[in-house]
Amino acid sequence: MDRIIFEIITPPETWDRAKVEEWAGRICEILKSHALRSLNIPEVVNETRNGERRVRYIPKIDNVSFARILARTCPDSVPVLNKISVRLRKPEFEKWVNGIYEQGVRRLVVVGGELPDYPYPGYSVLEAAEWIKSNFKDMEVGGITIFTRPHEAERIAAKMRAGVDFFVSQIIYETANFKQVMIELEKIEKRFPPIYVSLAPAARIRDIEFLLWLGVEIPSAILAYLAKDEEGVEERTCEINMRVLEEIFQFIEKKSYRLGFNVEHVIYTNLGLSERLLEEILERMGQ
């Protein structure tokens, strides 16, 4: 298990080839500089959520195509491709999985829909995991965990039984819910899955508003502190991330939890800040 996954956003379709190659090169340089391999590459779609979207949606290069570009630029990188299984009809999803398998991809994250009651045409996460594991024995299947959801430990256990091998969390800015899920999961499961806790920087109040729109839950006191004024958002976010890191390490010090970190930039302009966060985590891990 790699202890750190670096999550990156694929370039917009409007970027020319040179700019796309430059973006791939920047990502590759970060990986090489910090001896990292795993790249988490989400599928970015125009999601339907409540509230105003604070960052305009721009269609992105699909993650499979960008993984091929990264393979040329940074051949030692290991892509972890995300797919929203429910959006595709089942034969289309099966074709997609076959395609990435032939491309050499052996790790993927299956994602559900953002609307819980919508009649999506495709596989649920549980169904998708079961189908993949029954057809591709050497494929590692990941799932999403949201520590603030009710009964999340039971959700994780159900996904494990369906064949999910590891989990990537929603971005967190506090640890109380994370700790509670870990404690509950330890009680109901004899084996503990690898879980990557997601952290992300922010440089502006608009970044924080976008995170909230994406579904990241930030306690009211922390939110008020982060967004009290435009100046200093970056440093206050860094401070909260460091506090979360310290609390996580203290919590797991005497446990056998298989935990790692998924570091995200979320906004293109925050790539440098996410590298700074990577450095802080690596230092804390003694690497």
N, C-alpha and C positions, 0 to 999 in steps of 0.2 A: 504493500500500500504506500503510494507516494503521500507524504504528509501534507503537501500543499498542491492545490490545483489553482491555476490562474485562469479566471473567466474573462473572455474578451468578446466584444461585440463586432460582428462582421461589418465591413464597409458598406456605405450606401451604394445603391445601383448607379447613382449619378457620378460617382468618382471615376476618373479616367484610370487607365491601366497603371500609369506611373504612380499615382497617388495610392492605389490599392497595394502595389508592390512596396511602397514606402511604409505603409501601415503594417504590412506583414513583416517587414524588416525590423521595425521598432519592437514588435512583439517578440520576434526571434532574439533580438539583442537582450531584452529583459530576461528571457528564459536562460540564455547562455550566461549572462552576468551573475545569475543566482543559482545556477546548476539545477534548474527546474525542467520538467519534461511534459507534465500533463496540462493540456489546454482544454478548458470547459468552453464549448461553443454553443450557446443557446440558439434556438430558432426564434427569431424576432418577428412577430406578427402584429397587425393592427388590432390590439385587444379591445374588447368592449368592457369598460369598467365604469363604476359610478364616479361622478365628479369630472372636473375639467382636466384634460391632459395638459400638463405644464410644459412638456417638451414635445414639439411637433413630430408626428410619425413620418419617417422617411423610409420607403421600401429598401430593404437590405439585400445584399448578395446572399444567396442561401448558404447555410453553413457547410454543406457537403462540398460545394464549389470552392469555398474559401479554405476548407481543409486541404484540398488538393494544392492550392497556391502555397499554403504554409508548408506542405510536405516538400515542395521544391526549395523553399526559402530556408526552412529549418527542419531537415530530414530526421533529426533525433526527437522531434516533438511527438507527443502521443495525444491525438485528438479524442475528446470525449464529446460526442455529438448528442445534442438534445433534440427530441422530437415530440411534438404534441400529438399523441396517438389518436385522440378522439376526433380530430379534425379530418383525418383521412378515412375514406372507406377502407374496409379491412384488406381487400386485395391490393390497394395502393400502398398501404402501410407495409404489407409483407414484401412488396416489390422494393420499397425504399430500404428496408432492412437488408434484403438480399444484395442491393446495390452497394451499400456501405461495407457489407461483409466482404464482397469481392474486391473492394478498394483497400481492404486490409484493416478496417476499423474493427476493434474488438471491445470497445467500451462505449456505451451510450446511456443516456438518461431519458427515461420515458416520462412525459409530462401530461397531466390531465388538463381539462378545460377550465377557463376562468369563471364560467357560469355553471354552478353545480346542478341546476335543474334543466339545463338546455338539452334537447334531444340530439346530441352529436351523433354522426353516422358511424364512428369508428370504434376501435377497441378501447375499453377502459384501461387504466394503468395496470390493474391486476390481470386482465385478459391479455394485454400486450406482453407483459412479463412472462406469463405462462407460455404463450406462443413462441416467443423468442427462445426461452430456455429449452423448449421441447425440440426446436429445430436447429439451434446453434449452441452446442454444448460448451464451446470455449468463449462465448460472448458474455462479458460482464454487464449486467443490467443495473442501472442506477434509478433511484426515485427521488422525489422531492419531499422534504419534511418541513412543516411549518409549526414551530414549537408553540405558537399561540392558539392553534386550533384545538377545539375540545377533543378529547379521546385520542390525542396524537400518538401516544405510545401503542394503542391498539391498532391504529392505522399502519404504523411502521411494522408491527408484528404480522399483520395480514399481508402486507407487501412482501415481507421476507418469505412467508409461506408460499407466495405465488412465484418466487424466484428472484426477487430483487436482492442484489448483492451488496449494494452500498447506497448511501443517501447523501444528498446535498441540501443544506438547509436554506430557507429564506434568509435574507439579510437580517441580522439582529443588532440591536443597540442596547440590549439589557440581557441578563443571564438567568433571571428567575424562572422563566418559562422553560428555557433550555434545561436547567437543573431538574425541574419537576418531571419533564419528559424522560430524562435519563434515569431518574430514580424509579419511575413507573415501569419503564421498559426493562430494567434489570430484574424487576419482580416477575414479569410475565414471560420473559424469554431467557432460555438457558445460554444461548449464544448471542454475542453482542456484535452488531454489524459495524463496518467502517462508516463513520458519519463525518462529513465535511461541513464545518460551521462557516457560514458565509459572512464576510465583513466587506464593507465598502466605504470609501471616503466621500466627502462632499465639500465643494468649494463655495457654493452659493446657496442662498435660501431656496432658489428655484430647484436646485438639485434635491434638497430635502423634500420639497413639495412633490417632485416627481417620484421619489422613493415611496412616499405615502400613497400616491396614486397607484403605484405598482403593487401595493398591498403590504408594504413593510410597516409593521406596527411599532411605533416609538412611544414609550410612556410619556404622559403629558408633561411631567417635570423635566425630562430630558429634552423633549421637543422644544419646550419654552426656552431652555438654555441654549440649544443649538441654533435656534432661529430668532434670538432676541434682537439681533441686528445683522446687517450684511457683513460688516467688518469682523473678521475673526471666526467666520463659520468653519473655515478649513482647520484652524488650530483646535477649536472646540470639538469638532468631529474626531480629530486625531486623538484628543484627550479621552473621549468616550470610548473609542476603539481600543485604546491601551488599557483602560479600566476593564473593559469586557475581556480582553485577552488575559489580564492578570487574574480575574475572577475564575475564568475557565481553567487556567493552569492550577490554581489553588484547589479547585473542585476535583480535578481528576488526578491530583498528585498521588492519592492512595488507591485509585481505581484502575481497573484494567480496560477501560473504555478505549476503543480504537477510534480515536478522533484525529481529524486533520482540519485544514482550513481551505476554504474556497474564497479567493480574493477577487473582487469584482471592481471594475471602474465605472460601469453603468453609463456614464457620459464620456464621449470621446476625449474631451479636453481634460478629463481626470485620470488619464492613463499614467501620467507621471506621479500623481498622488497615490495611485494604487501600487506603484513600484515602491514608494516610500513605506506604505503599509506592509508590503511583502518583506522589506528589510527589517522592519520592527519585529515581525513574527519570527523571522529566521534568527534574529539576535536573541529573542526570548527562548527559542528552542535550542539555542547553543550551536547553531549551524553556521 
